[in-house]
Amino acid sequence: MERITTQALAEKFIEEQIAELRAQIGDGKVLLALSGGVDSSVVAALLIKAVGQQLVSVHVNHGLLRKGEAEQVVRVFRDELKSNLIYVDAQDRFLDKLAGVADPETKRKIIGGEFIRVFEEEARKLEGIKFLAQGTIYPDILESGPVKAHHNVGGLPDDFDFELVEPIKFLFKDEVRVVGKALGLPDGMVFRQPFPGPGLGVRCVGAITRERLAAVRESDAILREEFAKNGLEGKVWQYFTIVPDFKSTGVKDGKRSFDWPVVIRAVNTRDAMTATVEDIPFDLLQHITKRITSEVPGVNRVLYDLTPKPTGTIEWE
Ligand code: XMP
């Protein structure tokens, strides 16, 4: 199959998919878990073009999203594209379930399991859904690569007898981005860096608290803003902040403080199996440090993780 590398090829793919989706779906209703990631967003945009209001998207805010993400999903898919979007604010529900849980795999299981339950509850409220759309892409089918498949809303109870709709299952990530661009989705959505399914949950090391989660979210927003301003967006493969679950002493406003550190991670990789550390200009690191320590409550130190993969993994959990 020809790889989709240009706008013209993407437009041809979109035309073909619209015809195929209409033939498969007819006048049926389609359900989609819309995370706001590039894959599910492209699937949503294709379905909106093909079957319009027959698509019902559900966006679950599990409280572990980056700053502004849920708002962007609502703005693009409800306000701009006028599609049928159900926004579920499940932040408290997830954070209550996660309270006191420090083990990384248990945290992942709780987040994944709770996601299925919330999605299932929303699906049960709807009537006449025949199809379930998924942002499966080709690497998910090949089951290659360490980027864990998070697209499959597998685990739904057996009485849900949905027929699957998977319009981008033969595309690679770079092709999905070209299609997303041709569909007119915003660059911030199409070219965004990989983001794990359990979201900021894996970057708030140990048992998640609301305060520490806020420190992860705010420091991440500052890092992304500074990378964008300094031409590093789109150049560095993945960058984010981590907040470990220990404190250290410092001095703030003339007083001793006992606060968390923020760790910056910025890496480049081809396939996420190995990774190298980005050589960030020292003055930019100093500027980001100054902003994080003065703008983010509860933080008194900033560290830069110099560890390649191996020996470190990209994420800390
Ligand atoms: P690691 O930390 O294993 O990460 O070097 C490799 C890539 O996978 C992403 N990652 C995840 N993605 N669910 C996901 O959907 C996860 O639990 C998860 N853990 C890591 C990570 O962001 C990196 O791009």
Residues whose N, C-alpha, C, O or C-beta is under 5 A from the ligand:
A	BS01	XMP	P146 V147 K148 H150 P194 F195 P196 G197 P198 A272 T313 I314 E315
